[in-house]
Amino acid sequence: KATWSELNEYAENYVPPLNSKNGARDHLILNLLLNNYTESEGVKYFVLLRVLEYSSLQLWKNKKTPPDDGNNYIWLDKSKLYIQHSKTTGGVKRVKGITIPQVKNKMYALSPSIKESIELFVKSNKLKNGDSIFDMTQGVFSKTLIKLLKSFGPKMNSTILRKIFENREVEDLNANQKKEMNRNLDHTAGIADVYYKKV
C-alpha cells in the first residue's frame, strides 16, 4: 500500500514516457495534487482538494481579484488557488433543517515550485488570462489521475489520496495546527474522522 511520502516522491520525480504528448501537464497535475504545501513552524500544510476544483481551474494573471463569476482560478500574481466552485462554496447548505449560506470563495496557497511549473506550462502552451489550465472535464481529469497513479493501485483517485494523507504517521499537532491542516483539505476534523480515517 502506498504511503504519502512515496506518492510525494513519485510526483516530484515523475518522468513521462518518451512518446508522451502531455508530459508537462501530467507532471503538473501530480505535483499540484501531491506536493503543493505551505510550511510553518516545521509543519507542512498540504493543499489537497477534489477533482472538481482542479479540473476546472482557469488562469488569472491580473493583480486585481478574480471576478465573482463562480469559476475556479489559479491566481498567479498572489500565488493562490481562488476557489468559487466546490462542494463548500456558493449557494447554501442545510443542517438539521436550517438553511445556511456558504462562503462565496476560498483561497489556498501555491508553493513556489508549483507556481514556477505553472508559469512554464502557461508559457509553453501560450495560455491567456481566463483560459482553462488543463482543458479537461472532471471525468477526464479523474481518469487521467488514475492512469498516472496506476502503479500504486487500480483506483488511486483523489478520495483514496485523502485517505492515505489522513492516515499517515504524524507528530502530535495542537488544536490550531489541526484546524489549519483540515482547512487546507477543505473539510473538518469530524469529516476526516468519519470518512477518511481508519476506525
Secondary structure, DSSP 8 states (H G I E B T S, - for coil): ---HHHHHHHHHT----TT-S-HHHHHHHHHHHHS-EEEETTEEEE----HHHHHTEEEE-SSS---SSS-EEEEGGGTEEEE-SBTTBSSEEEETTEEEE--S-EEEE--HHHHHHHHHHHHHTT--TT-BSS---HHHHHHHHHHHTGGG-TT--HHHHHHHHHTS------HHHHHHHHHTTTS-HHHIIIIIS--
